[in-house]
Amino acid sequence: MNNDNRFICQLMEKSNIIISSTSSSSSLNESSNSSDSTDNIKSSSSEDEDLLLFPLLKFLTSGQRRHRIENYLQLINSWSNEEFKQHMRINRHTAQMLIDELELSGYIPSHSFGTQPVSAKLSFLLFLWYIANTEPLRTLSDRFNVSISSVFRILRRIVNWFLTKLDTVIRWPQGQHVRIVCEQFSTKRGIQNVLGAIDSSHIRIQKPATNARDYINRKKHFSINLQAVVDANMRFTNIYCGEPGSLHDSRILRRSPMYETAFANQIQLFPGETFLIGDSAYPSLPWLVPPYKDNGHLTPQQIEFNFMLSSTRMSVERAFGNLKGRFRRIKFFNEYRQMPFIINVVVAACILHNYCIDKNDTYDFPEYHDENILNNNMIIEPNIRVLDRRTRLFHEIFPQ
């Protein structure tokens, strides 16, 4: 399968966090050890990209005369704090802090060649409305009284600005923070040394123009995968986004940069015998503990062990639920088909999710229950000598 999609990820190398954006042209059947080219995560608005938009722009701008809303910013300013959060999904104070940062970032042009420049405030609020809601781009254009081409430019601009924050907002636990994360996890069910919970979530998309069959998941939807590690507070500490929806969680893990890096730098990334926990879709690894597979013959202790593990790893499922509940665009990208942009928006939403947690901008919306598409046909790496961390953990909890 020829695949030109970019996979945005955060990985760890020798206890330092680096950012990479890789472009894969390999088949899904190729080894996960195949090398990928690395380029800058911050994408520019190329002429080729703009050409791809012209058919969509023609479609969106055709039809009846449109009625744009004037002075929508004044209406937003008149909202109460509760109304602002209901519509924008974050606190007004959180939004203003980010707007202030955006104004100083250099990402907002000070000129627009004869027309009035679009302010940092309007740009940021337009982006917020885009990810907080699922209304069509044409309606978004009318709401903020800008052209559809300007909507695309603004969205790309704000998304690229968010991507510059990836290495500072989505961070792997290091130093004293390792102990803090482990202690927070241990308060749930008493399991010691848990450094994170890992899982994948499906992001629904429209049928891709190429290789569409690879993106069909087990629920027969087109989707891409978001793999994430979270701490006990539902903060993302590592993300990997963009693999086709047909792939199994364990395959996504093996294709992610974290997999190879974790084996090469286990002592640095998992100090003091710390480890991740996952569901039954994952293999048992020296740094990853899944539950015992229920074959109908589990002992009472193994059943209790699985319950403790499942209760502890709920933070990752809740993180996905909060992400999609707060930023409803992430549930389904029903218009835009350009994969790099979709992936970048998902990553930007993850960054904003962490930012809200750091600023105590609590999640006050209806709980979204993320669909967990589980495939029990586990894929075990055949050429790796596995130090069974799960067995050791089991005997620590249930000593003989």
Steps between C-alpha positions, in 0.01 A plus 500: 500500500637836402440738786609865493333593826706659770511341841537755775649361817692573811768259605773469755865444434759461774258659748470811283181571312524580133242579237473324168276499198555204273375422153445135426479352151517139614238227496310414817647153462857623519701469817447761768878539508510664156653846515289811450616836378478785751404856421385808687165475679403853408346485151473789260206591278637381168351575161430131449301489824297802397425341164345206680258738666360657186243226419376510858486878500299497179255254654465688826453840340241392246126524552288766664629833617654473842420720798804576710487608862651840572675590825491145633794580727283756677240233560767269644621780726146538635478136607522412865789278606262204511372572149854539371605161633184334377568616144881505490559204737773676697496780758517860383810550714674201340411630155630848577835366623542309175393800293764710677763236420385482139530877456866482605580190295542659158245262349243774438588718198504873566390572141260342254577683173229764504233330709459524874727248679332218689582548868650240731177500699276432202743237368515313828126514565430378147728203563334435836157501342623267227626228737222552756220450248421300189330764288601525131790719398265712295302583814824572685594745225166679531512505879835679516442706184811380317540321170532123491855531366579716805347235726745244363797733540400590856450138601836393358669796665360428848559126470864559404537734795367233735744245359790718617381431856507122465832438674417726796137402561503126425794374705625160612536479882856567608685562824284553807190490283546124456438444871201735499334322207557157656357613833191642330437173316555295817216683677250341262546127569836480675710393200852636540737638232239577232643779285214525253200337334505435125217454252385598152187683391339517157447840338226472239570653161341517158596235247860576397573561134763225492545166679155537653473133602795536737305756701192285566488394866312210653185710530515562123582869544787682334740614770853578605650400833619717785733307730564670833666450835342694786577558866256461789366852442408420137785710361647371176868419546558346156290496183523338158232576243415406145518123457209353296195378687543138391814456709493319834615685812807279541600562138466874548722477806768311309491757219522794740835662584439430868531123450857491376607784726357327808704185438815698420470730804290307750703602806475869413132496402380256767722562803459293814319219315209723408271389219189575295167323527274417207197292411498147359578627150863552603776242550681449828834680476776591748347850523132424421252299709164388352236294683487123478293386205175352627485148357247383757764348726633800690565460871317730747830686552544553126143630472569742786829600335319579175242707688771700676679560170181601319399742777845660498514548125161674481685833484591444134142416400375806687764714330373396157142555615580847630695589186208412273238631739666839533618534139217341306668539160734216603210254497461524123669707230202512267632747240871546471671199339863613499668259740794714619262777605271257685794349687634843590161607636481188718848567638412866562188388690715271716729792579203720592359215712821497706508877518150503649601244764810703591285813542232318704251559220278212602291280272134588566329339203302179445726196514586365157545124497774424253443190291760240585545283192674200648668229300605208715726350235814622669820533299803397703846597381663160437865600520497683835591334828228630726576556865152430634433814701138395542590178684731688734234762567242229564723335763570838660126551547416137583811352667502122526 
